[in-house]
Amino acid sequence: MLPKAGHPSPPPELPDLTEWARSALRWLADEVTRRTEGQTQSPWLDAKEASAYTRIPYETFRKLAKDIPRHRYSEQGWVYCRNELDAWLSADANRYWEDT
């Protein structure tokens, strides 16, 4: 049956994706568990890890290091706390938007 002039045709029947979504979420949860099994999530990062965590290129991160909250670990270097990095990034982003 054709729709009458000026009346839209009904939308096509869409498949129910609920079961597929549940299956995908179960797989994702299992995969995350498998990949992180036995790992402890320390809040402390060395400079290379902190650079990767913040997604700031390592050389740029080293140049910014004096402005980033850090703690002396030993003569070999500094460590950075994830929570402090998050706060620093947020404050830095706020300063950027205030300046523009």
C-alpha positions in Angstrom: 0.0 0.0 0.0 1.4 3.4 -1.0 1.3 6.3 1.5 -1.2 9.1 0.8 0.2 12.3 -0.6 1.6 14.5 2.2 1.9 11.6 4.7 5.3 10.1 5.4 5.8 6.4 5.0 6.4 4.5 8.3 10.0 4.0 9.2 11.6 0.7 8.3 11.6 -2.0 11.0 14.9 -1.8 12.9 16.5 -4.9 14.4 16.6 -5.2 18.2 20.3 -4.7 19.1 19.8 -5.2 22.9 21.2 -8.8 23.0 24.1 -7.8 20.7 24.9 -4.8 23.0 24.8 -7.1 26.1 27.1 -9.5 24.4 29.5 -6.8 23.4 29.6 -5.3 27.0 30.2 -8.8 28.4 33.1 -9.3 26.0 34.5 -5.9 26.9 34.3 -6.5 30.6 36.1 -9.9 30.2 38.8 -8.3 28.0 39.5 -5.5 30.5 39.7 -8.1 33.3 42.0 -10.3 31.3 44.3 -7.4 30.4 44.5 -5.9 33.9 44.6 -9.2 35.8 47.4 -9.1 38.4 48.2 -5.5 37.8 48.0 -3.0 40.6 47.2 0.6 39.6 49.7 2.7 41.4 49.0 6.4 41.6 52.8 7.0 41.1 54.3 7.5 37.6 57.8 8.1 36.4 58.4 10.9 33.9 57.8 8.7 30.8 54.6 7.2 32.3 53.4 10.7 33.3 54.1 12.0 29.8 52.1 9.2 28.3 49.3 9.6 30.9 48.9 13.3 30.2 49.5 12.8 26.4 52.1 15.5 26.4 55.1 14.6 24.2 58.0 13.5 26.5 60.4 16.3 25.5 57.7 18.9 26.1 56.8 17.2 29.4 60.4 17.5 30.5 60.5 21.2 29.6 57.3 21.8 31.7 58.4 19.6 34.6 59.4 22.5 36.9 55.7 23.7 36.7 54.2 20.2 37.3 53.7 18.9 40.9 56.3 16.2 41.5 58.1 14.4 44.2 61.8 13.4 44.5 62.0 9.6 44.3 65.7 9.2 44.4 68.8 10.7 42.7 67.6 9.0 39.6 64.5 11.2 39.2 61.0 12.3 40.1 57.7 10.7 40.4 54.3 12.2 39.6 50.9 11.4 41.2 48.0 10.8 38.9 45.6 12.9 41.0 48.0 15.9 41.0 48.6 15.6 37.3 44.8 15.6 36.7 44.5 18.7 38.9 47.4 20.4 37.2 45.9 19.7 33.8 42.5 21.1 34.8 44.1 24.2 36.3 46.2 24.7 33.2 43.2 24.3 30.9 41.3 26.8 33.0 44.1 29.3 32.7 44.2 28.8 29.0 40.5 29.5 28.5 40.7 32.5 30.8 43.5 34.0 28.7 41.6 33.6 25.4 
